[in-house]
């Protein structure tokens, strides 16, 4: 059974940094796409960043240049380094995994989800 467990969220001032982690278990994740999504209160879940099975990365325009996705195959863990945080980055952040290697921006394309970790950025 696939399990994804996020950690690293918290409260930070605008301009600060956080690093989210997502530990995956239950199968091999080296050749599949892994991504991060977020959902703010009253808004739809939105794509943040993803890493393909081949290592290609893609970011939402709103976080490009500030966030970095990376993965450690040996630890089955994907990270999201978030710098220069803004109040509009406040949301519940979810880790997600596809059964395929290619990246998708659509949340419906992802097969497994974590429970989420809260990120709150104060102004």
C-alpha positions in Angstrom: 0.0 0.0 0.0 1.4 3.4 -1.0 1.7 5.9 1.7 2.9 9.5 1.4 3.7 11.5 4.5 4.4 15.3 4.3 6.3 17.3 6.9 8.0 20.6 7.2 5.1 23.0 7.1 4.7 25.8 9.6 4.4 29.5 10.2 6.9 31.9 8.6 7.2 35.6 8.0 7.1 36.9 4.5 10.5 36.6 2.8 11.3 33.5 4.8 12.0 29.9 3.8 10.6 26.5 4.5 11.5 23.0 3.2 8.7 20.5 2.8 9.5 16.8 2.7 7.4 13.9 1.5 8.4 10.4 2.5 6.9 7.7 0.2 6.6 4.0 0.9 4.9 1.0 -0.5 6.6 0.8 -3.9 9.5 2.1 -6.0 9.3 5.7 -6.9 12.4 6.3 -8.9 10.7 6.2 -12.3 7.5 7.9 -11.6 6.4 11.6 -11.5 6.1 13.2 -8.1 4.6 16.6 -7.5 3.4 19.2 -5.1 0.0 20.8 -5.1 -1.6 23.4 -2.7 -5.0 24.4 -1.7 -5.9 27.7 0.0 -9.2 28.1 1.9 -12.1 28.7 -0.6 -9.9 27.9 -3.6 -9.3 24.9 -5.8 -6.3 22.7 -5.5 -3.5 24.0 -7.7 -0.3 22.7 -9.2 2.9 23.9 -7.7 5.8 21.8 -9.0 6.6 18.4 -10.3 9.5 16.1 -11.1 9.3 13.5 -13.8 10.7 10.0 -13.5 13.5 11.2 -15.7 14.3 14.2 -13.5 12.7 17.0 -15.5 11.1 19.6 -13.3 8.3 22.0 -13.9 6.9 24.9 -11.9 3.8 27.0 -11.7 4.5 30.5 -12.9 3.6 31.8 -9.4 6.5 30.0 -7.7 9.1 29.9 -10.5 12.4 31.2 -9.3 11.4 30.9 -5.6 10.6 27.2 -5.2 12.7 24.2 -6.0 11.6 20.5 -6.2 14.1 17.8 -5.7 14.1 14.1 -4.9 16.3 11.6 -3.1 15.7 8.2 -4.7 17.6 6.3 -2.0 15.2 7.7 0.6 12.1 7.7 -1.6 11.6 11.3 -0.6 10.7 14.4 -2.6 11.4 17.9 -1.3 10.0 21.4 -1.9 12.4 24.2 -1.0 10.4 27.4 -0.7 12.2 30.7 -0.6 11.0 34.3 -0.6 7.7 33.2 0.7 4.7 35.5 0.3 1.4 35.6 2.1 -0.3 34.3 -1.0 1.7 31.1 -0.6 -0.4 30.3 2.5 -2.1 27.0 1.8 -2.3 23.3 2.7 0.5 21.7 0.6 0.0 18.1 -0.7 2.5 15.6 -2.1 1.3 13.5 -5.0 2.6 10.6 -7.1 1.7 9.4 -10.5 2.0 5.8 -11.7 3.6 7.2 -14.9 6.9 9.0 -15.6 5.6 12.1 -17.2 4.6 15.3 -15.4 1.0 16.5 -15.3 -0.4 19.7 -14.0 -3.8 18.1 -13.4 -4.5 16.8 -9.9 -6.7 14.2 -11.4 -3.6 12.6 -13.1 -2.1 11.7 -9.8 -2.8 8.4 -8.2 -1.6 8.8 -4.6 -1.8 11.7 -2.2 -0.5 12.6 1.2 -2.6 14.2 4.0 -1.0 17.6 3.5 1.1 20.0 5.6 0.0 23.6 6.4 2.1 26.5 5.3 1.2 29.9 6.7 3.1 33.0 5.6 2.5 36.2 7.7 2.9 39.6 6.3 
